[in-house]
Amino acid sequence: MSSETDNRPQVLLVEDDPTLSRLYQAYLERAGVEPLHGGTIAEARAILANIRPSVVLLDLHLPDGHGFEVMEALKDANCDAPVIVVTSGGSISSAVESMRAGAYDFLVKPFSPERLQVTLTNALELRRLKRIERTLASDAAAEGFENFIGVSPAMQAVYRTLRDAAPSKAAIFVTGESGTGKELAAEAIHRLSPRSHGPFVALNCSAMPRDLVESELFGHVKGAFTGAHMAREGSAARADGGTMFLDEIGEMDQPLQAKLLRFIQTGTYQPVGSDAVRKVDVRFVCATNRDPVEEIRGGRFREDLYYRLNVVPIQMPALRERGTDIILIARYYLNQYAAEEGKSFDGFDPEAERLLMTYPWPGNVRQLANVVRNVVVLSAGGVATAAMLPPVVRDTVPPRPAVFTAAPAAPVRAIRPMAVIEREAIEAALAEAGGNVGRAAALLEIDASTIYRKKREWAKPDSLAVR
């Protein structure tokens, strides 16, 4: 099926007025697209049977029905074309309703060719970006990526960096909150690198007393310190030919940072208590949940070491920034823990998913896994409901916005434009969510893209909503 001709996007114009249809087709030609015209719903359906337009310009009032039927026809034809509704000044409420039904934008008659050009360009760009996102999400869903779960744009950016950086010998510096998957990133780099046949050695600098970190890193000889009854090989020797992952490197004290810097620069080190210099071939991946720049300013982390390690920076996004990845991860752990416990669960109900999406997850994926395990252990099975979630999740998330109905005897209030009410609802949700668009969208039960689009519209000089 065709969607473009001569590399020009095709725009389906559904307009029954002959004069206006000729005018709009001239506008579209001027905008550099190929117009396809249908004057009725039937004609629009006939076009959609053979062509997938890039954008649809739609009049809502047609001789054989309402424009909403064309929008339904687009869904039936599996066409992802953004819909721009054309309406008169007295029918703006219908245009707003069409946007709730899935339209991208609307134009009020009469409009200039320049106004159409801007709206059309934005719609085409939206379609392009959505197709890229779907392609990436499909690839990730079909193939997965190492041990990561998630198809959000934030994680797709991480995946691309991991793929690009893995083949090199450059040091990698992974930052992010605790529980965001920094060690998973280090393991992925190792597996995707030419060193995958070699060892992957992880050393957590915060999991042991500071005076033992050097011995764990470089090893020691017999008698090097009290309790050193025999020589011991360190992580540096074990990682020879492979990858060394230094987790929570911000916990390393300054004297050892100096020795680590020399190790990175020369590839040589001395075991504790020994004068012998040993040489190894190691690729470094480091991680911290602290802000390294702030640590440098505070004098707790050497600037020269930071620049040696920060050749390829990777920022792991917090779980609350990953949108619907939260549900994908929760379902994964639900199935995993259910299998371990010999129980059967059938996903989460809508209210439970809303709570999971809205909760801020300060402990990130590690905390989410803990919450899901709690559900599995303390529940019999079936559909995981909101009531099964622990109080920390249920009580922290704001309640679902109330649906207000007018009492029979209540006085009639002044009617306000739908655009104003819609904006007030979105801004109230953003305020409740602390500015987090994903959480606000979950509260309103709409897509986050709708909020982003509305904010762009409100920023325009001709925005209809009151400021």
Secondary structure, DSSP 8 states (H G I E B T S, - for coil): -B-EETTEEEEEEE---HHHHHHHHHHHHHTT-EEEEESSHHHHHHHHTTB--SEEEEESEETTEETHHHHHHHHHTT----EEEEE-GGGHHHHHHHHHTT--EEEESS--HHHHHHHHHHHHHHHHHHHHHHHHHHHHHHH-BTTB----HHHHHHHHHHHHHTTS---EEEE--TTS-HHHHHHHHHHHSTTTTS-EEEEETTSS-HHHHHHHHH-B-TTSSTT--S-B--HHHHTTTSEEEEETGGGS-HHHHHHHHHHHHHSEE--BT----EE---EEEEEESS-HHHHHHTTSS-HHHHHHHTTEEEE---GGGSTTHHHHHHHHHHHHHHHHHT--EEEE-HHHHHHHHHS--TTHHHHHHHHHHHHHHHS-SEEE-GGGS-HHHHTTS----------TTS-------HHHHHHHHHHHHHHHTTT-HHHHHHHHTS-HHHHHHHHHHHTSTT--S--
